[in-house]
Amino acid sequence: MASGFSIGKPAPRRRRGFYLHDYGGPVGFRIILAHPERVQSLIIQYANAYKEGLGAKWAGIAQYWADPKAHLEIFNTFVSLAATEQRHTQGTSHPDRYNPDTWTDEYVHLSKPGQPEIQAALLYDYRTNVASYPAWQAWLREHKPPTLVVWGRNDPSFIAPGAEAFKRDLPDAEIHLLDAGHFALDEMNDEIASLILAFLAKHSV
């Protein structure tokens, strides 16, 4: 069997583009800071890294972080059926493009035994991401990778100023605010795909 690697030597690490989205954003930023040599470019969609991007609901979540037991109502609202639907549809300009199964299936999953505890831990742990924003911003300022930011300007969770804030540390970033909500891919898939393909071609990814 032919191989491109020599026996006993580690496989070479290729540089690659990172697509950072929502909850995966903090995971991606942690990988990037640990292995900057692997980063060729960034595509950012709701991978918030600035306090300007935190919408009004985060004030209540901050109270939950400070004292979870005293603010269980914040968490209970977060996992309700109405909140689950709103995460998908609030701010959308094209409600007809959304499949109701996306939020009813999600709600069924959130209602399974053990899920409330898992989701409560995730929500509480998210405070560590906000605390990491300065470190992520410093990394962006230092390395300045080619970056595409694609964001729904109507997203109530991670609001549009969070997308625009990337310009502060990445002056050459390509930023697109679309007429969409949080799950922009559900309503503007073709537009976003075209932006990504053009960005990748421009930077030879």
C-alpha positions as CSV (number, residue, x, y, z in Angstrom):
1,M,0.0,0.0,0.0
2,A,1.4,3.4,-1.0
3,S,1.6,6.0,1.6
4,G,2.6,9.7,1.6
5,F,4.1,9.4,5.1
6,S,7.2,7.9,6.5
7,I,6.9,5.2,9.1
8,G,7.7,6.5,12.5
9,K,7.1,10.2,11.6
10,P,3.9,12.1,12.5
11,A,1.6,13.0,9.7
12,P,1.9,16.7,8.6
13,R,-0.7,19.1,9.9
14,R,-2.5,20.8,7.1
15,R,-3.8,24.4,7.4
16,R,-7.5,24.6,6.9
17,G,-10.5,26.9,7.0
18,F,-12.6,26.9,10.2
19,Y,-16.4,27.4,10.1
20,L,-17.4,28.7,13.4
21,H,-21.2,28.7,14.2
22,D,-23.1,29.4,17.4
23,Y,-22.3,26.9,20.2
24,G,-19.5,25.5,18.0
25,G,-17.9,28.9,17.9
26,P,-16.3,28.8,21.4
27,V,-15.1,25.2,20.6
28,G,-13.5,26.5,17.4
29,F,-11.8,29.5,19.1
30,R,-10.3,27.2,21.7
31,I,-8.9,24.9,19.1
32,I,-7.6,27.9,17.1
33,L,-5.8,29.4,20.1
34,A,-4.3,26.0,20.9
35,H,-3.2,25.3,17.3
36,P,-2.8,28.6,15.4
37,E,-0.5,27.0,12.9
38,R,-3.5,25.0,11.5
39,V,-5.6,28.1,10.6
40,Q,-5.8,29.2,7.0
41,S,-9.1,31.2,7.2
42,L,-12.2,31.7,9.2
43,I,-15.9,31.7,8.3
44,I,-18.0,33.1,11.2
45,Q,-21.7,32.7,11.6
46,Y,-23.0,33.7,15.1
47,A,-19.7,32.7,16.7
48,N,-19.9,35.7,18.9
49,A,-16.7,37.1,20.3
50,Y,-17.8,40.6,21.4
51,K,-20.1,41.9,24.2
52,E,-21.7,44.1,21.6
53,G,-23.1,41.0,20.1
54,L,-25.1,39.9,23.2
55,G,-28.8,40.6,22.7
56,A,-31.2,41.8,25.5
57,K,-31.9,38.2,26.7
58,W,-28.3,37.9,27.9
59,A,-28.9,40.3,30.8
60,G,-31.3,37.7,32.3
61,I,-28.8,34.9,31.6
62,A,-26.1,36.9,33.4
63,Q,-28.4,36.8,36.5
64,Y,-28.6,33.1,36.1
65,W,-24.8,32.8,35.9
66,A,-24.5,34.8,39.1
67,D,-27.0,32.6,41.0
68,P,-28.6,29.7,39.1
69,K,-30.8,28.5,41.9
70,A,-32.3,32.0,42.4
71,H,-33.1,32.4,38.7
72,L,-34.4,29.0,37.6
73,E,-37.1,30.9,35.7
74,I,-34.5,32.1,33.2
75,F,-33.5,28.5,32.4
76,N,-37.0,27.2,32.4
77,T,-38.0,29.9,29.8
78,F,-34.9,29.0,27.7
79,V,-36.0,25.3,27.2
80,S,-39.8,25.9,26.8
81,L,-41.5,25.0,23.5
82,A,-42.2,28.7,22.8
83,A,-38.6,29.6,23.3
84,T,-37.4,26.7,21.2
85,E,-39.6,27.8,18.3
86,Q,-38.5,31.4,18.7
87,R,-34.8,30.5,18.5
88,H,-35.6,29.3,14.9
89,T,-38.1,31.8,13.7
90,Q,-37.7,35.1,15.5
91,G,-36.4,37.7,13.2
92,T,-37.0,35.7,10.0
93,S,-38.3,37.4,6.9
94,H,-39.3,34.0,5.4
95,P,-41.2,31.9,7.9
96,D,-42.5,29.8,5.1
97,R,-39.0,28.4,4.6
98,Y,-38.8,26.9,8.0
99,N,-39.8,23.3,8.8
100,P,-41.7,23.1,12.1
101,D,-40.1,19.7,12.7
102,T,-36.8,21.6,13.5
103,W,-38.1,23.1,16.7
104,T,-40.6,20.3,17.7
105,D,-37.9,17.7,17.3
106,E,-35.5,19.9,19.3
107,Y,-38.1,20.3,22.0
108,V,-38.7,16.6,22.2
109,H,-34.9,16.1,22.6
110,L,-34.7,18.8,25.3
111,S,-37.6,17.1,27.2
112,K,-35.8,13.7,27.5
113,P,-34.7,12.5,30.9
114,G,-31.3,14.0,31.9
115,Q,-31.5,16.8,29.2
116,P,-32.6,19.6,31.6
117,E,-29.5,19.0,33.7
118,I,-27.2,18.9,30.6
119,Q,-28.7,22.1,29.2
120,A,-28.5,23.8,32.5
121,A,-24.8,23.0,32.7
122,L,-24.3,24.2,29.2
123,L,-26.0,27.5,29.8
124,Y,-24.1,28.0,33.1
125,D,-20.8,27.2,31.4
126,Y,-21.4,29.7,28.6
127,R,-20.2,32.4,31.0
128,T,-16.6,31.1,30.4
129,N,-17.0,31.9,26.7
130,V,-17.8,35.6,27.5
131,A,-14.9,35.7,29.8
132,S,-12.7,34.4,27.0
133,Y,-13.7,37.2,24.5
134,P,-10.6,39.4,25.2
135,A,-8.3,36.5,24.5
136,W,-10.0,35.6,21.3
137,Q,-10.0,39.2,20.2
138,A,-6.3,39.5,20.9
139,W,-5.6,36.4,18.8
140,L,-7.5,37.8,15.9
141,R,-5.6,41.1,16.2
142,E,-2.3,39.3,16.2
143,H,-2.9,36.7,13.4
144,K,-5.5,38.5,11.2
145,P,-6.6,35.4,9.1
146,P,-8.7,36.0,6.1
147,T,-12.2,36.1,7.5
148,L,-15.8,36.0,6.3
149,V,-18.6,37.0,8.7
150,V,-22.1,36.1,7.6
151,W,-24.8,37.1,10.1
152,G,-28.6,37.6,10.2
153,R,-29.1,41.2,11.1
154,N,-32.5,40.3,12.8
155,D,-31.1,37.7,15.2
156,P,-32.3,38.6,18.7
157,S,-29.7,36.4,20.4
158,F,-26.4,37.4,18.8
159,I,-27.2,40.9,17.4
160,A,-25.7,42.6,14.4
161,P,-23.2,44.8,16.3
162,G,-21.4,41.5,17.2
163,A,-20.8,40.9,13.5
164,E,-19.6,44.4,12.9
165,A,-17.3,44.4,15.9
166,F,-15.0,41.9,14.1
167,K,-13.8,44.9,11.9
168,R,-12.2,46.3,15.0
169,D,-9.6,43.5,15.1
170,L,-9.9,42.3,11.5
171,P,-10.0,45.5,9.3
172,D,-10.0,43.4,6.1
173,A,-12.8,41.0,7.2
174,E,-15.6,40.5,4.7
175,I,-18.8,41.1,6.6
176,H,-22.3,40.4,5.3
177,L,-25.5,41.2,7.3
178,L,-28.4,39.4,5.8
179,D,-32.1,40.0,6.2
180,A,-32.5,36.9,8.4
181,G,-32.8,35.6,11.9
182,H,-30.5,33.2,13.9
183,F,-30.9,30.2,11.6
184,A,-30.1,32.0,8.5
185,L,-29.1,28.9,6.6
186,D,-32.7,27.7,6.8
187,E,-34.0,30.7,4.9
188,M,-31.0,32.0,2.8
189,N,-29.1,28.8,2.1
190,D,-28.2,29.7,-1.5
191,E,-27.1,33.2,-0.7
192,I,-24.8,32.1,2.1
193,A,-23.4,29.2,0.1
194,S,-22.5,31.6,-2.7
195,L,-20.7,34.0,-0.3
196,I,-18.8,31.1,1.2
197,L,-17.8,29.6,-2.2
198,A,-16.6,33.0,-3.4
199,F,-14.6,33.6,-0.2
200,L,-12.9,30.2,-0.4
201,A,-12.0,30.7,-4.1
202,K,-10.7,34.2,-3.4
203,H,-8.3,32.8,-0.7
204,S,-7.5,29.6,-2.5
205,V,-8.9,27.4,0.2
